[in-house]
Amino acid sequence: MNAPNPREPIGVIGTGYVGLVTAAGFAELGSDVWCIDIDEAKIEGLRNGIIPIWEPGLAELVEKHRGRLHFSTDIADALEHARLLFVAVGTPPTYSGDADLSAVHAVVDAMPPSDTHALVMKSTVPCGTGESVQRLFAESGKDGFRYVSCPEFLKEGSAVKDFLHPDRVVIGDDGDWAGDAVAELYAVLDAPIVRTDIKSAEMVKLASNAFLATKISFINEIANVCEETGADVIEVAAGMGLDDRIGPKFLKAGIGFGGSCFPKDVSALKQLAGNSGYHFQLLNAVIEVNELQKRRVIAKLQKHLGSLVGKEIALLGLAFKPNTDDMREASSLVLTARLQAAGSHIRAYDPVAEEEARKLITGAEFTESAEAAVTGADAVVIVTEWPEFGELDLVALADSMRGSLLVDGRNMLDPDRVREAGLIYEGVGRPSAGGVPAPAV
């Protein structure tokens, strides 16, 4: 990719998943980037080449552009060198379901009066946040500070690729220089650029994630009906996905979605609607279905094992999805808590996320391999679809287990191969052995 030079320097406030990928991506496009974070240890580590998150290709990109990436805890460094300050701070949900905007407000408070700078909001924020920030600027004598909404659409596990090859760039602004400058930064990527107002840009992000979460919950509901009727959700989804009005993406049944985006954004949009006096009934169902999917794993274990007291349960995969170490809202957290409450002993393995998982899961035995996790287990549950689990020696796995139940929470294995190895197979929306539902009584 040949970027024109010189490229405009930028500032990035926040060095988490979104901030660090954004910074590295713009450095790849030719910009000098001033990365700001209040975490001194994290900044010192980044200066020494230590990447605080696991994301394919990110460490290599940061190392490649160490000359363009500047790390500091002083926001004045970014203000001095860049007029566009990309905000990528956390906006976690509060107990009420609203987004916690305290980090965003801290950034706003830290800005000096200026008519040559702009905040570019990458963090996912409720519709109306831009209006609120502009009001705060006006009340504190910072009317000249511009504001742009430029929501991120990065998927963990492919975030670097998503930044460099986006399917669209959404820019919400007031029609001033700041929006034009952001559009110019992204023009080199040759992606569709959606120019709109600030509120609409904010809503695009929330609506997009809520729709994808709805699609996942829908196919999970279909999977549950398939289990009752003997249909195979894999075949059903394949047939549905060929309709170009539906498409094949996000039609993969499983044990529910997690991560830092879908649960938070669905709840935030539901809460936003509620605060506005509108009851978003569909999203209530999306959230409920997602929670029920995790409980169905427990029911499948009890169906075959009876009481779970004293049972050894192996969980393969802990991160909320493969190719990341992110444990936020991971299904494994719910499963371990419920299994432990039922009296089970948990043996867990994840090729990347163990360090993060140890911070959130207590009382479980972490193993150094999938083989070690399943040895002596009464049942195995595939929680995260890491590719290596698709290559397991099923015969050896069956021989090493104490029991014979394999719950394929991500439908990544061939049921016939599992059964041929001498194991009992339970998928999500897959037919039982023989493919015929039990007769009604």
C-alpha positions as CSV (number, residue, x, y, z in Angstrom):
1,M,0.0,0.0,0.0
2,N,1.6,3.2,-1.1
3,A,0.5,6.2,1.0
4,P,1.1,9.7,-0.1
5,N,3.6,11.7,2.0
6,P,3.7,13.7,4.0
7,R,0.8,12.3,6.0
8,E,-0.9,14.3,8.7
9,P,0.3,13.5,12.2
10,I,-2.4,12.4,14.7
11,G,-2.9,11.8,18.4
12,V,-4.5,8.7,19.9
13,I,-5.8,8.9,23.4
14,G,-6.1,5.4,24.9
15,T,-3.9,2.4,24.0
16,G,-6.3,-0.5,24.4
17,Y,-7.5,-2.7,21.5
18,V,-9.0,0.1,19.5
19,G,-6.4,2.8,20.3
20,L,-3.3,0.7,19.7
21,V,-4.6,-0.8,16.5
22,T,-5.7,2.6,15.2
23,A,-2.3,4.1,16.1
24,A,-0.4,1.2,14.4
25,G,-2.7,1.4,11.4
26,F,-2.2,5.1,10.8
27,A,1.5,4.6,11.3
28,E,1.4,2.0,8.5
29,L,-0.3,4.6,6.3
30,G,2.5,7.0,6.9
31,S,1.4,9.2,9.8
32,D,3.4,10.0,12.9
33,V,1.2,9.1,15.9
34,W,1.4,10.3,19.5
35,C,-0.2,7.7,21.7
36,I,-1.4,8.9,25.1
37,D,-2.5,6.8,28.1
38,I,-2.7,7.5,31.8
39,D,-1.3,4.0,32.6
40,E,2.4,4.7,33.1
41,A,3.4,1.0,33.2
42,K,1.6,0.4,30.0
43,I,3.3,3.4,28.3
44,E,6.7,2.3,29.6
45,G,6.1,-1.2,28.3
46,L,5.1,0.1,24.8
47,R,8.2,2.2,24.7
48,N,10.1,-1.0,25.2
49,G,8.2,-2.9,22.6
50,I,5.9,-4.8,25.0
51,I,2.4,-5.1,23.6
52,P,-0.3,-5.4,26.4
53,I,-2.8,-7.2,24.2
54,W,-2.8,-10.3,22.0
55,E,-3.9,-9.4,18.5
56,P,-2.6,-11.1,15.3
57,G,-0.1,-8.9,13.4
58,L,-0.2,-6.0,15.9
59,A,3.1,-6.6,17.6
60,E,4.8,-6.8,14.2
61,L,3.2,-3.6,13.0
62,V,4.2,-1.7,16.2
63,E,7.8,-2.9,15.8
64,K,7.9,-2.0,12.1
65,H,6.8,1.6,12.9
66,R,8.6,2.3,16.2
67,G,10.0,5.4,14.6
68,R,6.6,6.8,13.9
69,L,4.9,5.8,17.1
70,H,5.5,8.0,20.2
71,F,4.2,6.9,23.6
72,S,3.5,9.4,26.4
73,T,1.3,9.9,29.5
74,D,1.2,13.7,28.8
75,I,-1.7,14.8,26.6
76,A,0.2,18.0,25.8
77,D,2.5,15.9,23.6
78,A,-0.3,15.0,21.3
79,L,-1.8,18.6,21.4
80,E,1.6,20.0,20.4
81,H,2.1,17.7,17.3
82,A,-1.4,16.8,16.1
83,R,-4.7,18.7,15.5
84,L,-6.8,15.5,15.3
85,L,-7.0,13.6,18.6
86,F,-8.6,10.2,18.2
87,V,-10.3,9.2,21.5
88,A,-10.2,5.4,22.2
89,V,-10.9,5.1,25.9
90,G,-13.1,2.6,27.6
91,T,-16.9,3.1,27.9
92,P,-17.9,0.0,29.9
93,P,-21.5,-0.5,31.0
94,T,-22.7,0.7,34.4
95,Y,-25.0,-1.2,36.7
96,S,-27.9,0.6,35.1
97,G,-26.9,-0.5,31.6
98,D,-25.8,2.9,30.5
99,A,-22.3,3.5,29.1
100,D,-19.8,4.8,31.6
101,L,-18.5,8.0,30.0
102,S,-16.2,9.1,32.8
103,A,-13.1,8.4,30.7
104,V,-14.5,10.4,27.8
105,H,-15.4,13.3,30.1
106,A,-11.9,13.2,31.6
107,V,-10.5,13.6,28.1
108,V,-12.9,16.5,27.4
109,D,-11.9,18.2,30.7
110,A,-8.2,17.9,29.8
111,M,-8.6,19.7,26.5
112,P,-7.4,23.4,26.4
113,P,-9.3,26.1,24.5
114,S,-8.4,25.8,20.9
115,D,-9.8,26.6,17.4
116,T,-7.2,24.4,15.7
117,H,-7.9,21.0,17.3
118,A,-10.6,18.4,17.1
119,L,-11.7,15.3,19.1
120,V,-12.4,12.3,16.9
121,M,-14.5,9.9,18.9
122,K,-13.5,6.2,18.2
123,S,-14.9,5.0,21.5
124,T,-18.4,3.5,21.3
125,V,-20.7,6.1,22.9
126,P,-24.5,6.6,23.1
127,C,-26.3,8.6,20.5
128,G,-26.2,12.2,21.9
129,T,-22.7,12.1,23.4
130,G,-21.3,14.4,20.7
131,E,-24.0,16.9,21.4
132,S,-23.1,16.7,25.2
133,V,-19.4,17.1,24.5
134,Q,-20.0,20.1,22.4
135,R,-22.2,21.6,25.1
136,L,-19.4,21.0,27.7
137,F,-16.9,22.7,25.4
138,A,-19.2,25.7,25.0
139,E,-19.8,25.9,28.8
140,S,-16.0,25.9,29.5
141,G,-15.0,28.5,26.9
142,K,-13.7,25.9,24.4
143,D,-16.2,26.6,21.6
144,G,-13.5,26.4,18.9
145,F,-12.7,22.8,19.7
146,R,-14.2,20.7,16.9
147,Y,-15.8,17.3,17.3
148,V,-16.1,14.3,14.9
149,S,-17.8,11.0,15.4
150,C,-15.8,8.2,13.6
151,P,-16.9,4.9,15.1
152,E,-14.7,1.9,14.9
153,F,-15.7,-1.4,13.3
154,L,-12.7,-3.5,14.2
155,K,-13.2,-7.2,15.0
156,E,-10.8,-8.7,17.6
157,G,-8.7,-11.3,16.0
158,S,-8.7,-9.5,12.7
159,A,-8.4,-5.9,13.8
160,V,-5.3,-5.0,11.9
161,K,-6.7,-6.3,8.7
162,D,-10.1,-4.6,9.4
163,F,-8.3,-1.2,9.9
164,L,-6.3,-1.5,6.6
165,H,-9.2,-3.0,4.6
166,P,-12.4,-1.5,6.1
167,D,-15.8,-2.2,4.5
168,R,-16.8,1.4,5.3
169,V,-15.7,4.5,7.2
170,V,-18.4,6.5,9.0
171,I,-17.7,10.1,9.7
172,G,-20.2,12.3,11.5
173,D,-19.4,16.0,11.8
174,D,-20.8,19.5,11.5
175,G,-19.5,20.1,8.0
176,D,-16.3,21.9,9.1
177,W,-12.6,21.4,8.5
178,A,-12.3,18.5,11.1
179,G,-14.6,16.1,9.2
180,D,-12.8,16.9,5.9
181,A,-9.4,16.2,7.6
182,V,-10.6,12.8,8.9
183,A,-12.0,11.9,5.5
184,E,-8.6,12.8,3.9
185,L,-6.8,10.5,6.4
186,Y,-9.0,7.5,5.4
187,A,-9.1,8.3,1.7
188,V,-6.0,6.3,0.9
189,L,-7.8,3.1,2.0
190,D,-10.2,3.3,-0.9
191,A,-13.2,2.3,1.2
192,P,-16.7,3.8,1.1
193,I,-16.8,6.9,3.2
194,V,-20.2,7.7,4.8
195,R,-20.4,11.4,5.7
196,T,-23.3,12.2,8.0
197,D,-24.3,14.1,11.1
198,I,-22.9,13.3,14.5
199,K,-25.9,11.6,16.0
200,S,-26.5,9.4,13.0
201,A,-22.8,8.3,13.0
202,E,-23.1,7.4,16.7
203,M,-26.3,5.4,16.0
204,V,-24.7,3.5,13.1
205,K,-22.3,1.8,15.4
206,L,-24.8,0.8,18.0
207,A,-27.4,-0.3,15.4
208,S,-24.8,-2.4,13.5
209,N,-23.7,-4.3,16.6
210,A,-27.2,-4.8,17.9
211,F,-28.3,-6.2,14.5
212,L,-25.4,-8.7,14.4
213,A,-26.2,-9.7,17.9
214,T,-29.8,-10.2,16.9
215,K,-28.8,-12.4,14.0
216,I,-26.7,-14.6,16.4
217,S,-29.6,-14.9,18.9
218,F,-32.0,-15.7,16.0
219,I,-29.9,-18.6,14.7
220,N,-29.4,-19.8,18.2
221,E,-33.2,-19.9,18.6
222,I,-33.5,-21.8,15.3
223,A,-30.8,-24.2,16.6
224,N,-32.9,-24.9,19.7
225,V,-35.9,-25.7,17.6
226,C,-33.7,-27.9,15.4
227,E,-32.8,-29.9,18.5
228,E,-36.5,-30.5,19.2
229,T,-37.4,-31.5,15.6
230,G,-34.2,-33.3,14.4
231,A,-33.3,-30.8,11.8
232,D,-29.6,-29.7,11.5
233,V,-28.9,-26.1,12.1
234,I,-25.8,-26.3,9.9
235,E,-27.9,-27.3,6.9
236,V,-30.6,-24.7,7.8
237,A,-28.1,-21.9,8.1
238,A,-26.4,-22.8,4.8
239,G,-29.8,-22.7,3.0
240,M,-30.7,-19.4,4.7
241,G,-27.4,-17.8,3.9
242,L,-27.7,-18.3,0.2
243,D,-30.5,-15.7,0.2
244,D,-28.7,-12.4,-0.5
245,R,-31.2,-10.6,1.7
246,I,-30.0,-12.6,4.6
247,G,-26.4,-13.6,3.8
248,P,-24.2,-16.3,5.5
249,K,-22.4,-14.2,8.1
250,F,-23.3,-14.4,11.8
251,L,-25.5,-17.5,11.2
252,K,-23.3,-19.8,13.2
253,A,-25.1,-21.3,16.2
254,G,-23.3,-21.6,19.4
255,I,-23.4,-21.0,23.2
256,G,-23.8,-17.2,22.9
257,F,-21.9,-14.1,22.0
258,G,-19.5,-12.2,24.3
259,G,-16.7,-9.8,24.1
260,S,-16.4,-6.1,24.7
261,C,-18.8,-4.9,22.0
262,F,-22.0,-6.9,21.4
263,P,-23.2,-7.3,25.0
264,K,-22.3,-3.8,25.9
265,D,-23.7,-2.2,22.8
266,V,-26.9,-4.1,22.8
267,S,-27.5,-3.1,26.5
268,A,-26.5,0.5,25.7
269,L,-29.0,0.8,22.8
270,K,-31.7,-0.8,24.9
271,Q,-31.0,1.6,27.7
272,L,-30.8,4.6,25.3
273,A,-34.2,3.7,23.9
274,G,-35.6,3.3,27.5
275,N,-34.2,6.6,28.6
276,S,-36.0,8.1,25.6
277,G,-39.3,6.5,26.6
278,Y,-39.2,3.7,24.0
279,H,-39.3,0.0,25.0
280,F,-37.0,-1.9,22.7
281,Q,-38.7,-5.3,23.1
282,L,-36.6,-7.1,20.5
283,L,-33.3,-6.3,22.2
284,N,-34.7,-7.7,25.5
285,A,-35.2,-11.0,23.7
286,V,-31.8,-10.9,22.2
287,I,-30.2,-10.5,25.6
288,E,-32.3,-13.2,27.2
289,V,-31.6,-15.7,24.4
290,N,-27.9,-15.1,24.7
291,E,-28.0,-15.9,28.4
292,L,-30.2,-19.0,27.9
293,Q,-27.7,-20.5,25.5
294,K,-25.1,-20.7,28.2
295,R,-27.6,-22.4,30.5
296,R,-28.4,-25.0,27.9
297,V,-24.8,-26.3,28.1
298,I,-25.4,-27.1,31.8
299,A,-28.6,-28.8,30.9
300,K,-26.9,-31.0,28.3
301,L,-24.2,-32.0,30.8
302,Q,-26.9,-32.9,33.4
303,K,-28.9,-34.8,30.8
304,H,-26.0,-37.3,30.4
305,L,-24.1,-37.1,33.7
306,G,-27.0,-36.5,36.1
307,S,-25.7,-34.7,39.2
308,L,-22.6,-32.6,38.4
309,V,-21.3,-32.9,42.0
310,G,-17.7,-34.1,41.9
311,K,-17.7,-34.3,38.1
312,E,-14.5,-33.4,36.2
313,I,-15.4,-31.0,33.4
314,A,-12.8,-29.9,30.8
315,L,-13.4,-26.6,29.1
316,L,-11.5,-26.1,25.9
317,G,-11.1,-22.4,25.1
318,L,-11.7,-19.5,27.5
319,A,-11.5,-16.3,25.4
320,F,-14.8,-15.0,24.0
321,K,-13.6,-15.9,20.5
322,P,-10.5,-17.3,18.8
323,N,-7.4,-15.2,17.9
324,T,-7.7,-13.0,21.0
325,D,-6.9,-13.1,24.7
326,D,-10.0,-11.0,25.5
327,M,-12.1,-12.4,28.4
328,R,-14.7,-9.7,28.6
329,E,-18.2,-11.2,28.7
330,A,-16.7,-14.6,27.7
331,S,-19.1,-17.6,27.9
332,S,-16.4,-19.4,29.8
333,L,-16.9,-17.1,32.8
334,V,-20.6,-18.0,33.1
335,L,-19.9,-21.7,32.5
336,T,-17.2,-22.0,35.1
337,A,-19.3,-20.1,37.7
338,R,-22.4,-22.3,37.2
339,L,-20.5,-25.5,37.0
340,Q,-18.6,-24.8,40.2
341,A,-21.9,-23.8,41.9
342,A,-23.2,-27.2,40.8
343,G,-20.2,-28.9,42.5
344,S,-18.0,-29.7,39.4
345,H,-14.3,-29.4,39.2
346,I,-13.1,-27.4,36.2
347,R,-10.0,-28.2,34.1
348,A,-9.5,-25.4,31.6
349,Y,-7.2,-24.8,28.6
350,D,-6.8,-21.8,26.2
351,P,-3.7,-21.4,24.0
352,V,-3.6,-17.6,24.5
353,A,-6.0,-16.3,27.1
354,E,-4.9,-18.2,30.2
355,E,-3.1,-15.2,31.8
356,E,-6.2,-13.0,31.4
357,A,-8.5,-15.9,32.5
358,R,-6.6,-16.4,35.7
359,K,-7.6,-12.9,36.7
360,L,-11.3,-13.7,36.5
361,I,-11.6,-17.4,37.2
362,T,-10.8,-18.9,40.6
363,G,-10.8,-22.5,41.7
364,A,-10.2,-24.0,38.3
365,E,-7.2,-26.1,37.2
366,F,-5.5,-24.5,34.2
367,T,-3.6,-27.0,32.0
368,E,-0.8,-26.5,29.4
369,S,-2.6,-28.4,26.7
370,A,-6.0,-29.6,25.5
371,E,-4.8,-33.2,26.0
372,A,-4.0,-32.5,29.6
373,A,-7.3,-30.8,30.2
374,V,-9.4,-33.8,29.0
375,T,-7.4,-36.5,30.7
376,G,-9.7,-38.1,33.3
377,A,-12.6,-35.8,32.5
378,D,-16.2,-36.9,32.7
379,A,-17.1,-34.5,29.9
380,V,-15.5,-32.0,27.5
381,V,-17.0,-28.7,26.4
382,I,-15.6,-26.8,23.5
383,V,-16.2,-23.2,24.4
384,T,-14.0,-21.3,22.0
385,E,-13.4,-22.5,18.4
386,W,-9.6,-22.4,18.4
387,P,-8.5,-24.2,15.2
388,E,-6.3,-26.6,17.2
389,F,-9.4,-28.2,18.7
390,G,-10.6,-29.2,15.3
391,E,-7.4,-31.2,14.9
392,L,-7.7,-33.2,18.1
393,D,-7.1,-37.0,18.0
394,L,-10.6,-38.0,19.0
395,V,-9.7,-41.6,19.6
396,A,-6.9,-40.7,21.9
397,L,-9.2,-38.1,23.6
398,A,-11.8,-40.8,24.2
399,D,-9.2,-43.2,25.6
400,S,-7.9,-40.5,28.1
401,M,-11.3,-39.5,29.4
402,R,-13.1,-41.0,32.3
403,G,-16.5,-40.3,30.7
404,S,-17.5,-40.1,27.1
405,L,-19.5,-36.9,26.6
406,L,-18.3,-34.2,24.3
407,V,-20.3,-31.0,24.1
408,D,-19.4,-29.1,21.0
409,G,-20.4,-25.6,21.9
410,R,-19.3,-24.1,18.6
411,N,-20.3,-26.9,16.1
412,M,-16.7,-27.2,14.9
413,L,-16.4,-31.0,14.9
414,D,-18.0,-33.6,12.6
415,P,-20.5,-35.5,14.8
416,D,-20.0,-38.8,13.0
417,R,-16.2,-38.7,13.6
418,V,-16.8,-37.9,17.3
419,R,-19.2,-40.9,17.6
420,E,-16.9,-43.2,15.6
421,A,-14.2,-42.4,18.3
422,G,-16.6,-43.8,20.9
423,L,-17.8,-40.5,22.3
424,I,-21.3,-39.1,22.8
425,Y,-21.8,-36.0,20.8
426,E,-23.9,-33.0,21.8
427,G,-23.7,-30.0,19.5
428,V,-25.9,-26.9,19.2
429,G,-28.8,-27.5,16.9
430,R,-27.4,-30.8,15.6
431,P,-29.5,-33.9,15.4
432,S,-29.0,-36.7,18.0
433,A,-27.5,-40.0,16.9
434,G,-29.3,-41.3,13.9
435,G,-30.8,-37.8,13.2
436,V,-34.3,-38.7,14.3
437,P,-36.0,-36.8,17.1
438,A,-37.5,-38.8,19.9
439,P,-41.2,-39.5,19.4
440,A,-43.7,-37.4,21.3
441,V,-45.1,-39.1,24.4
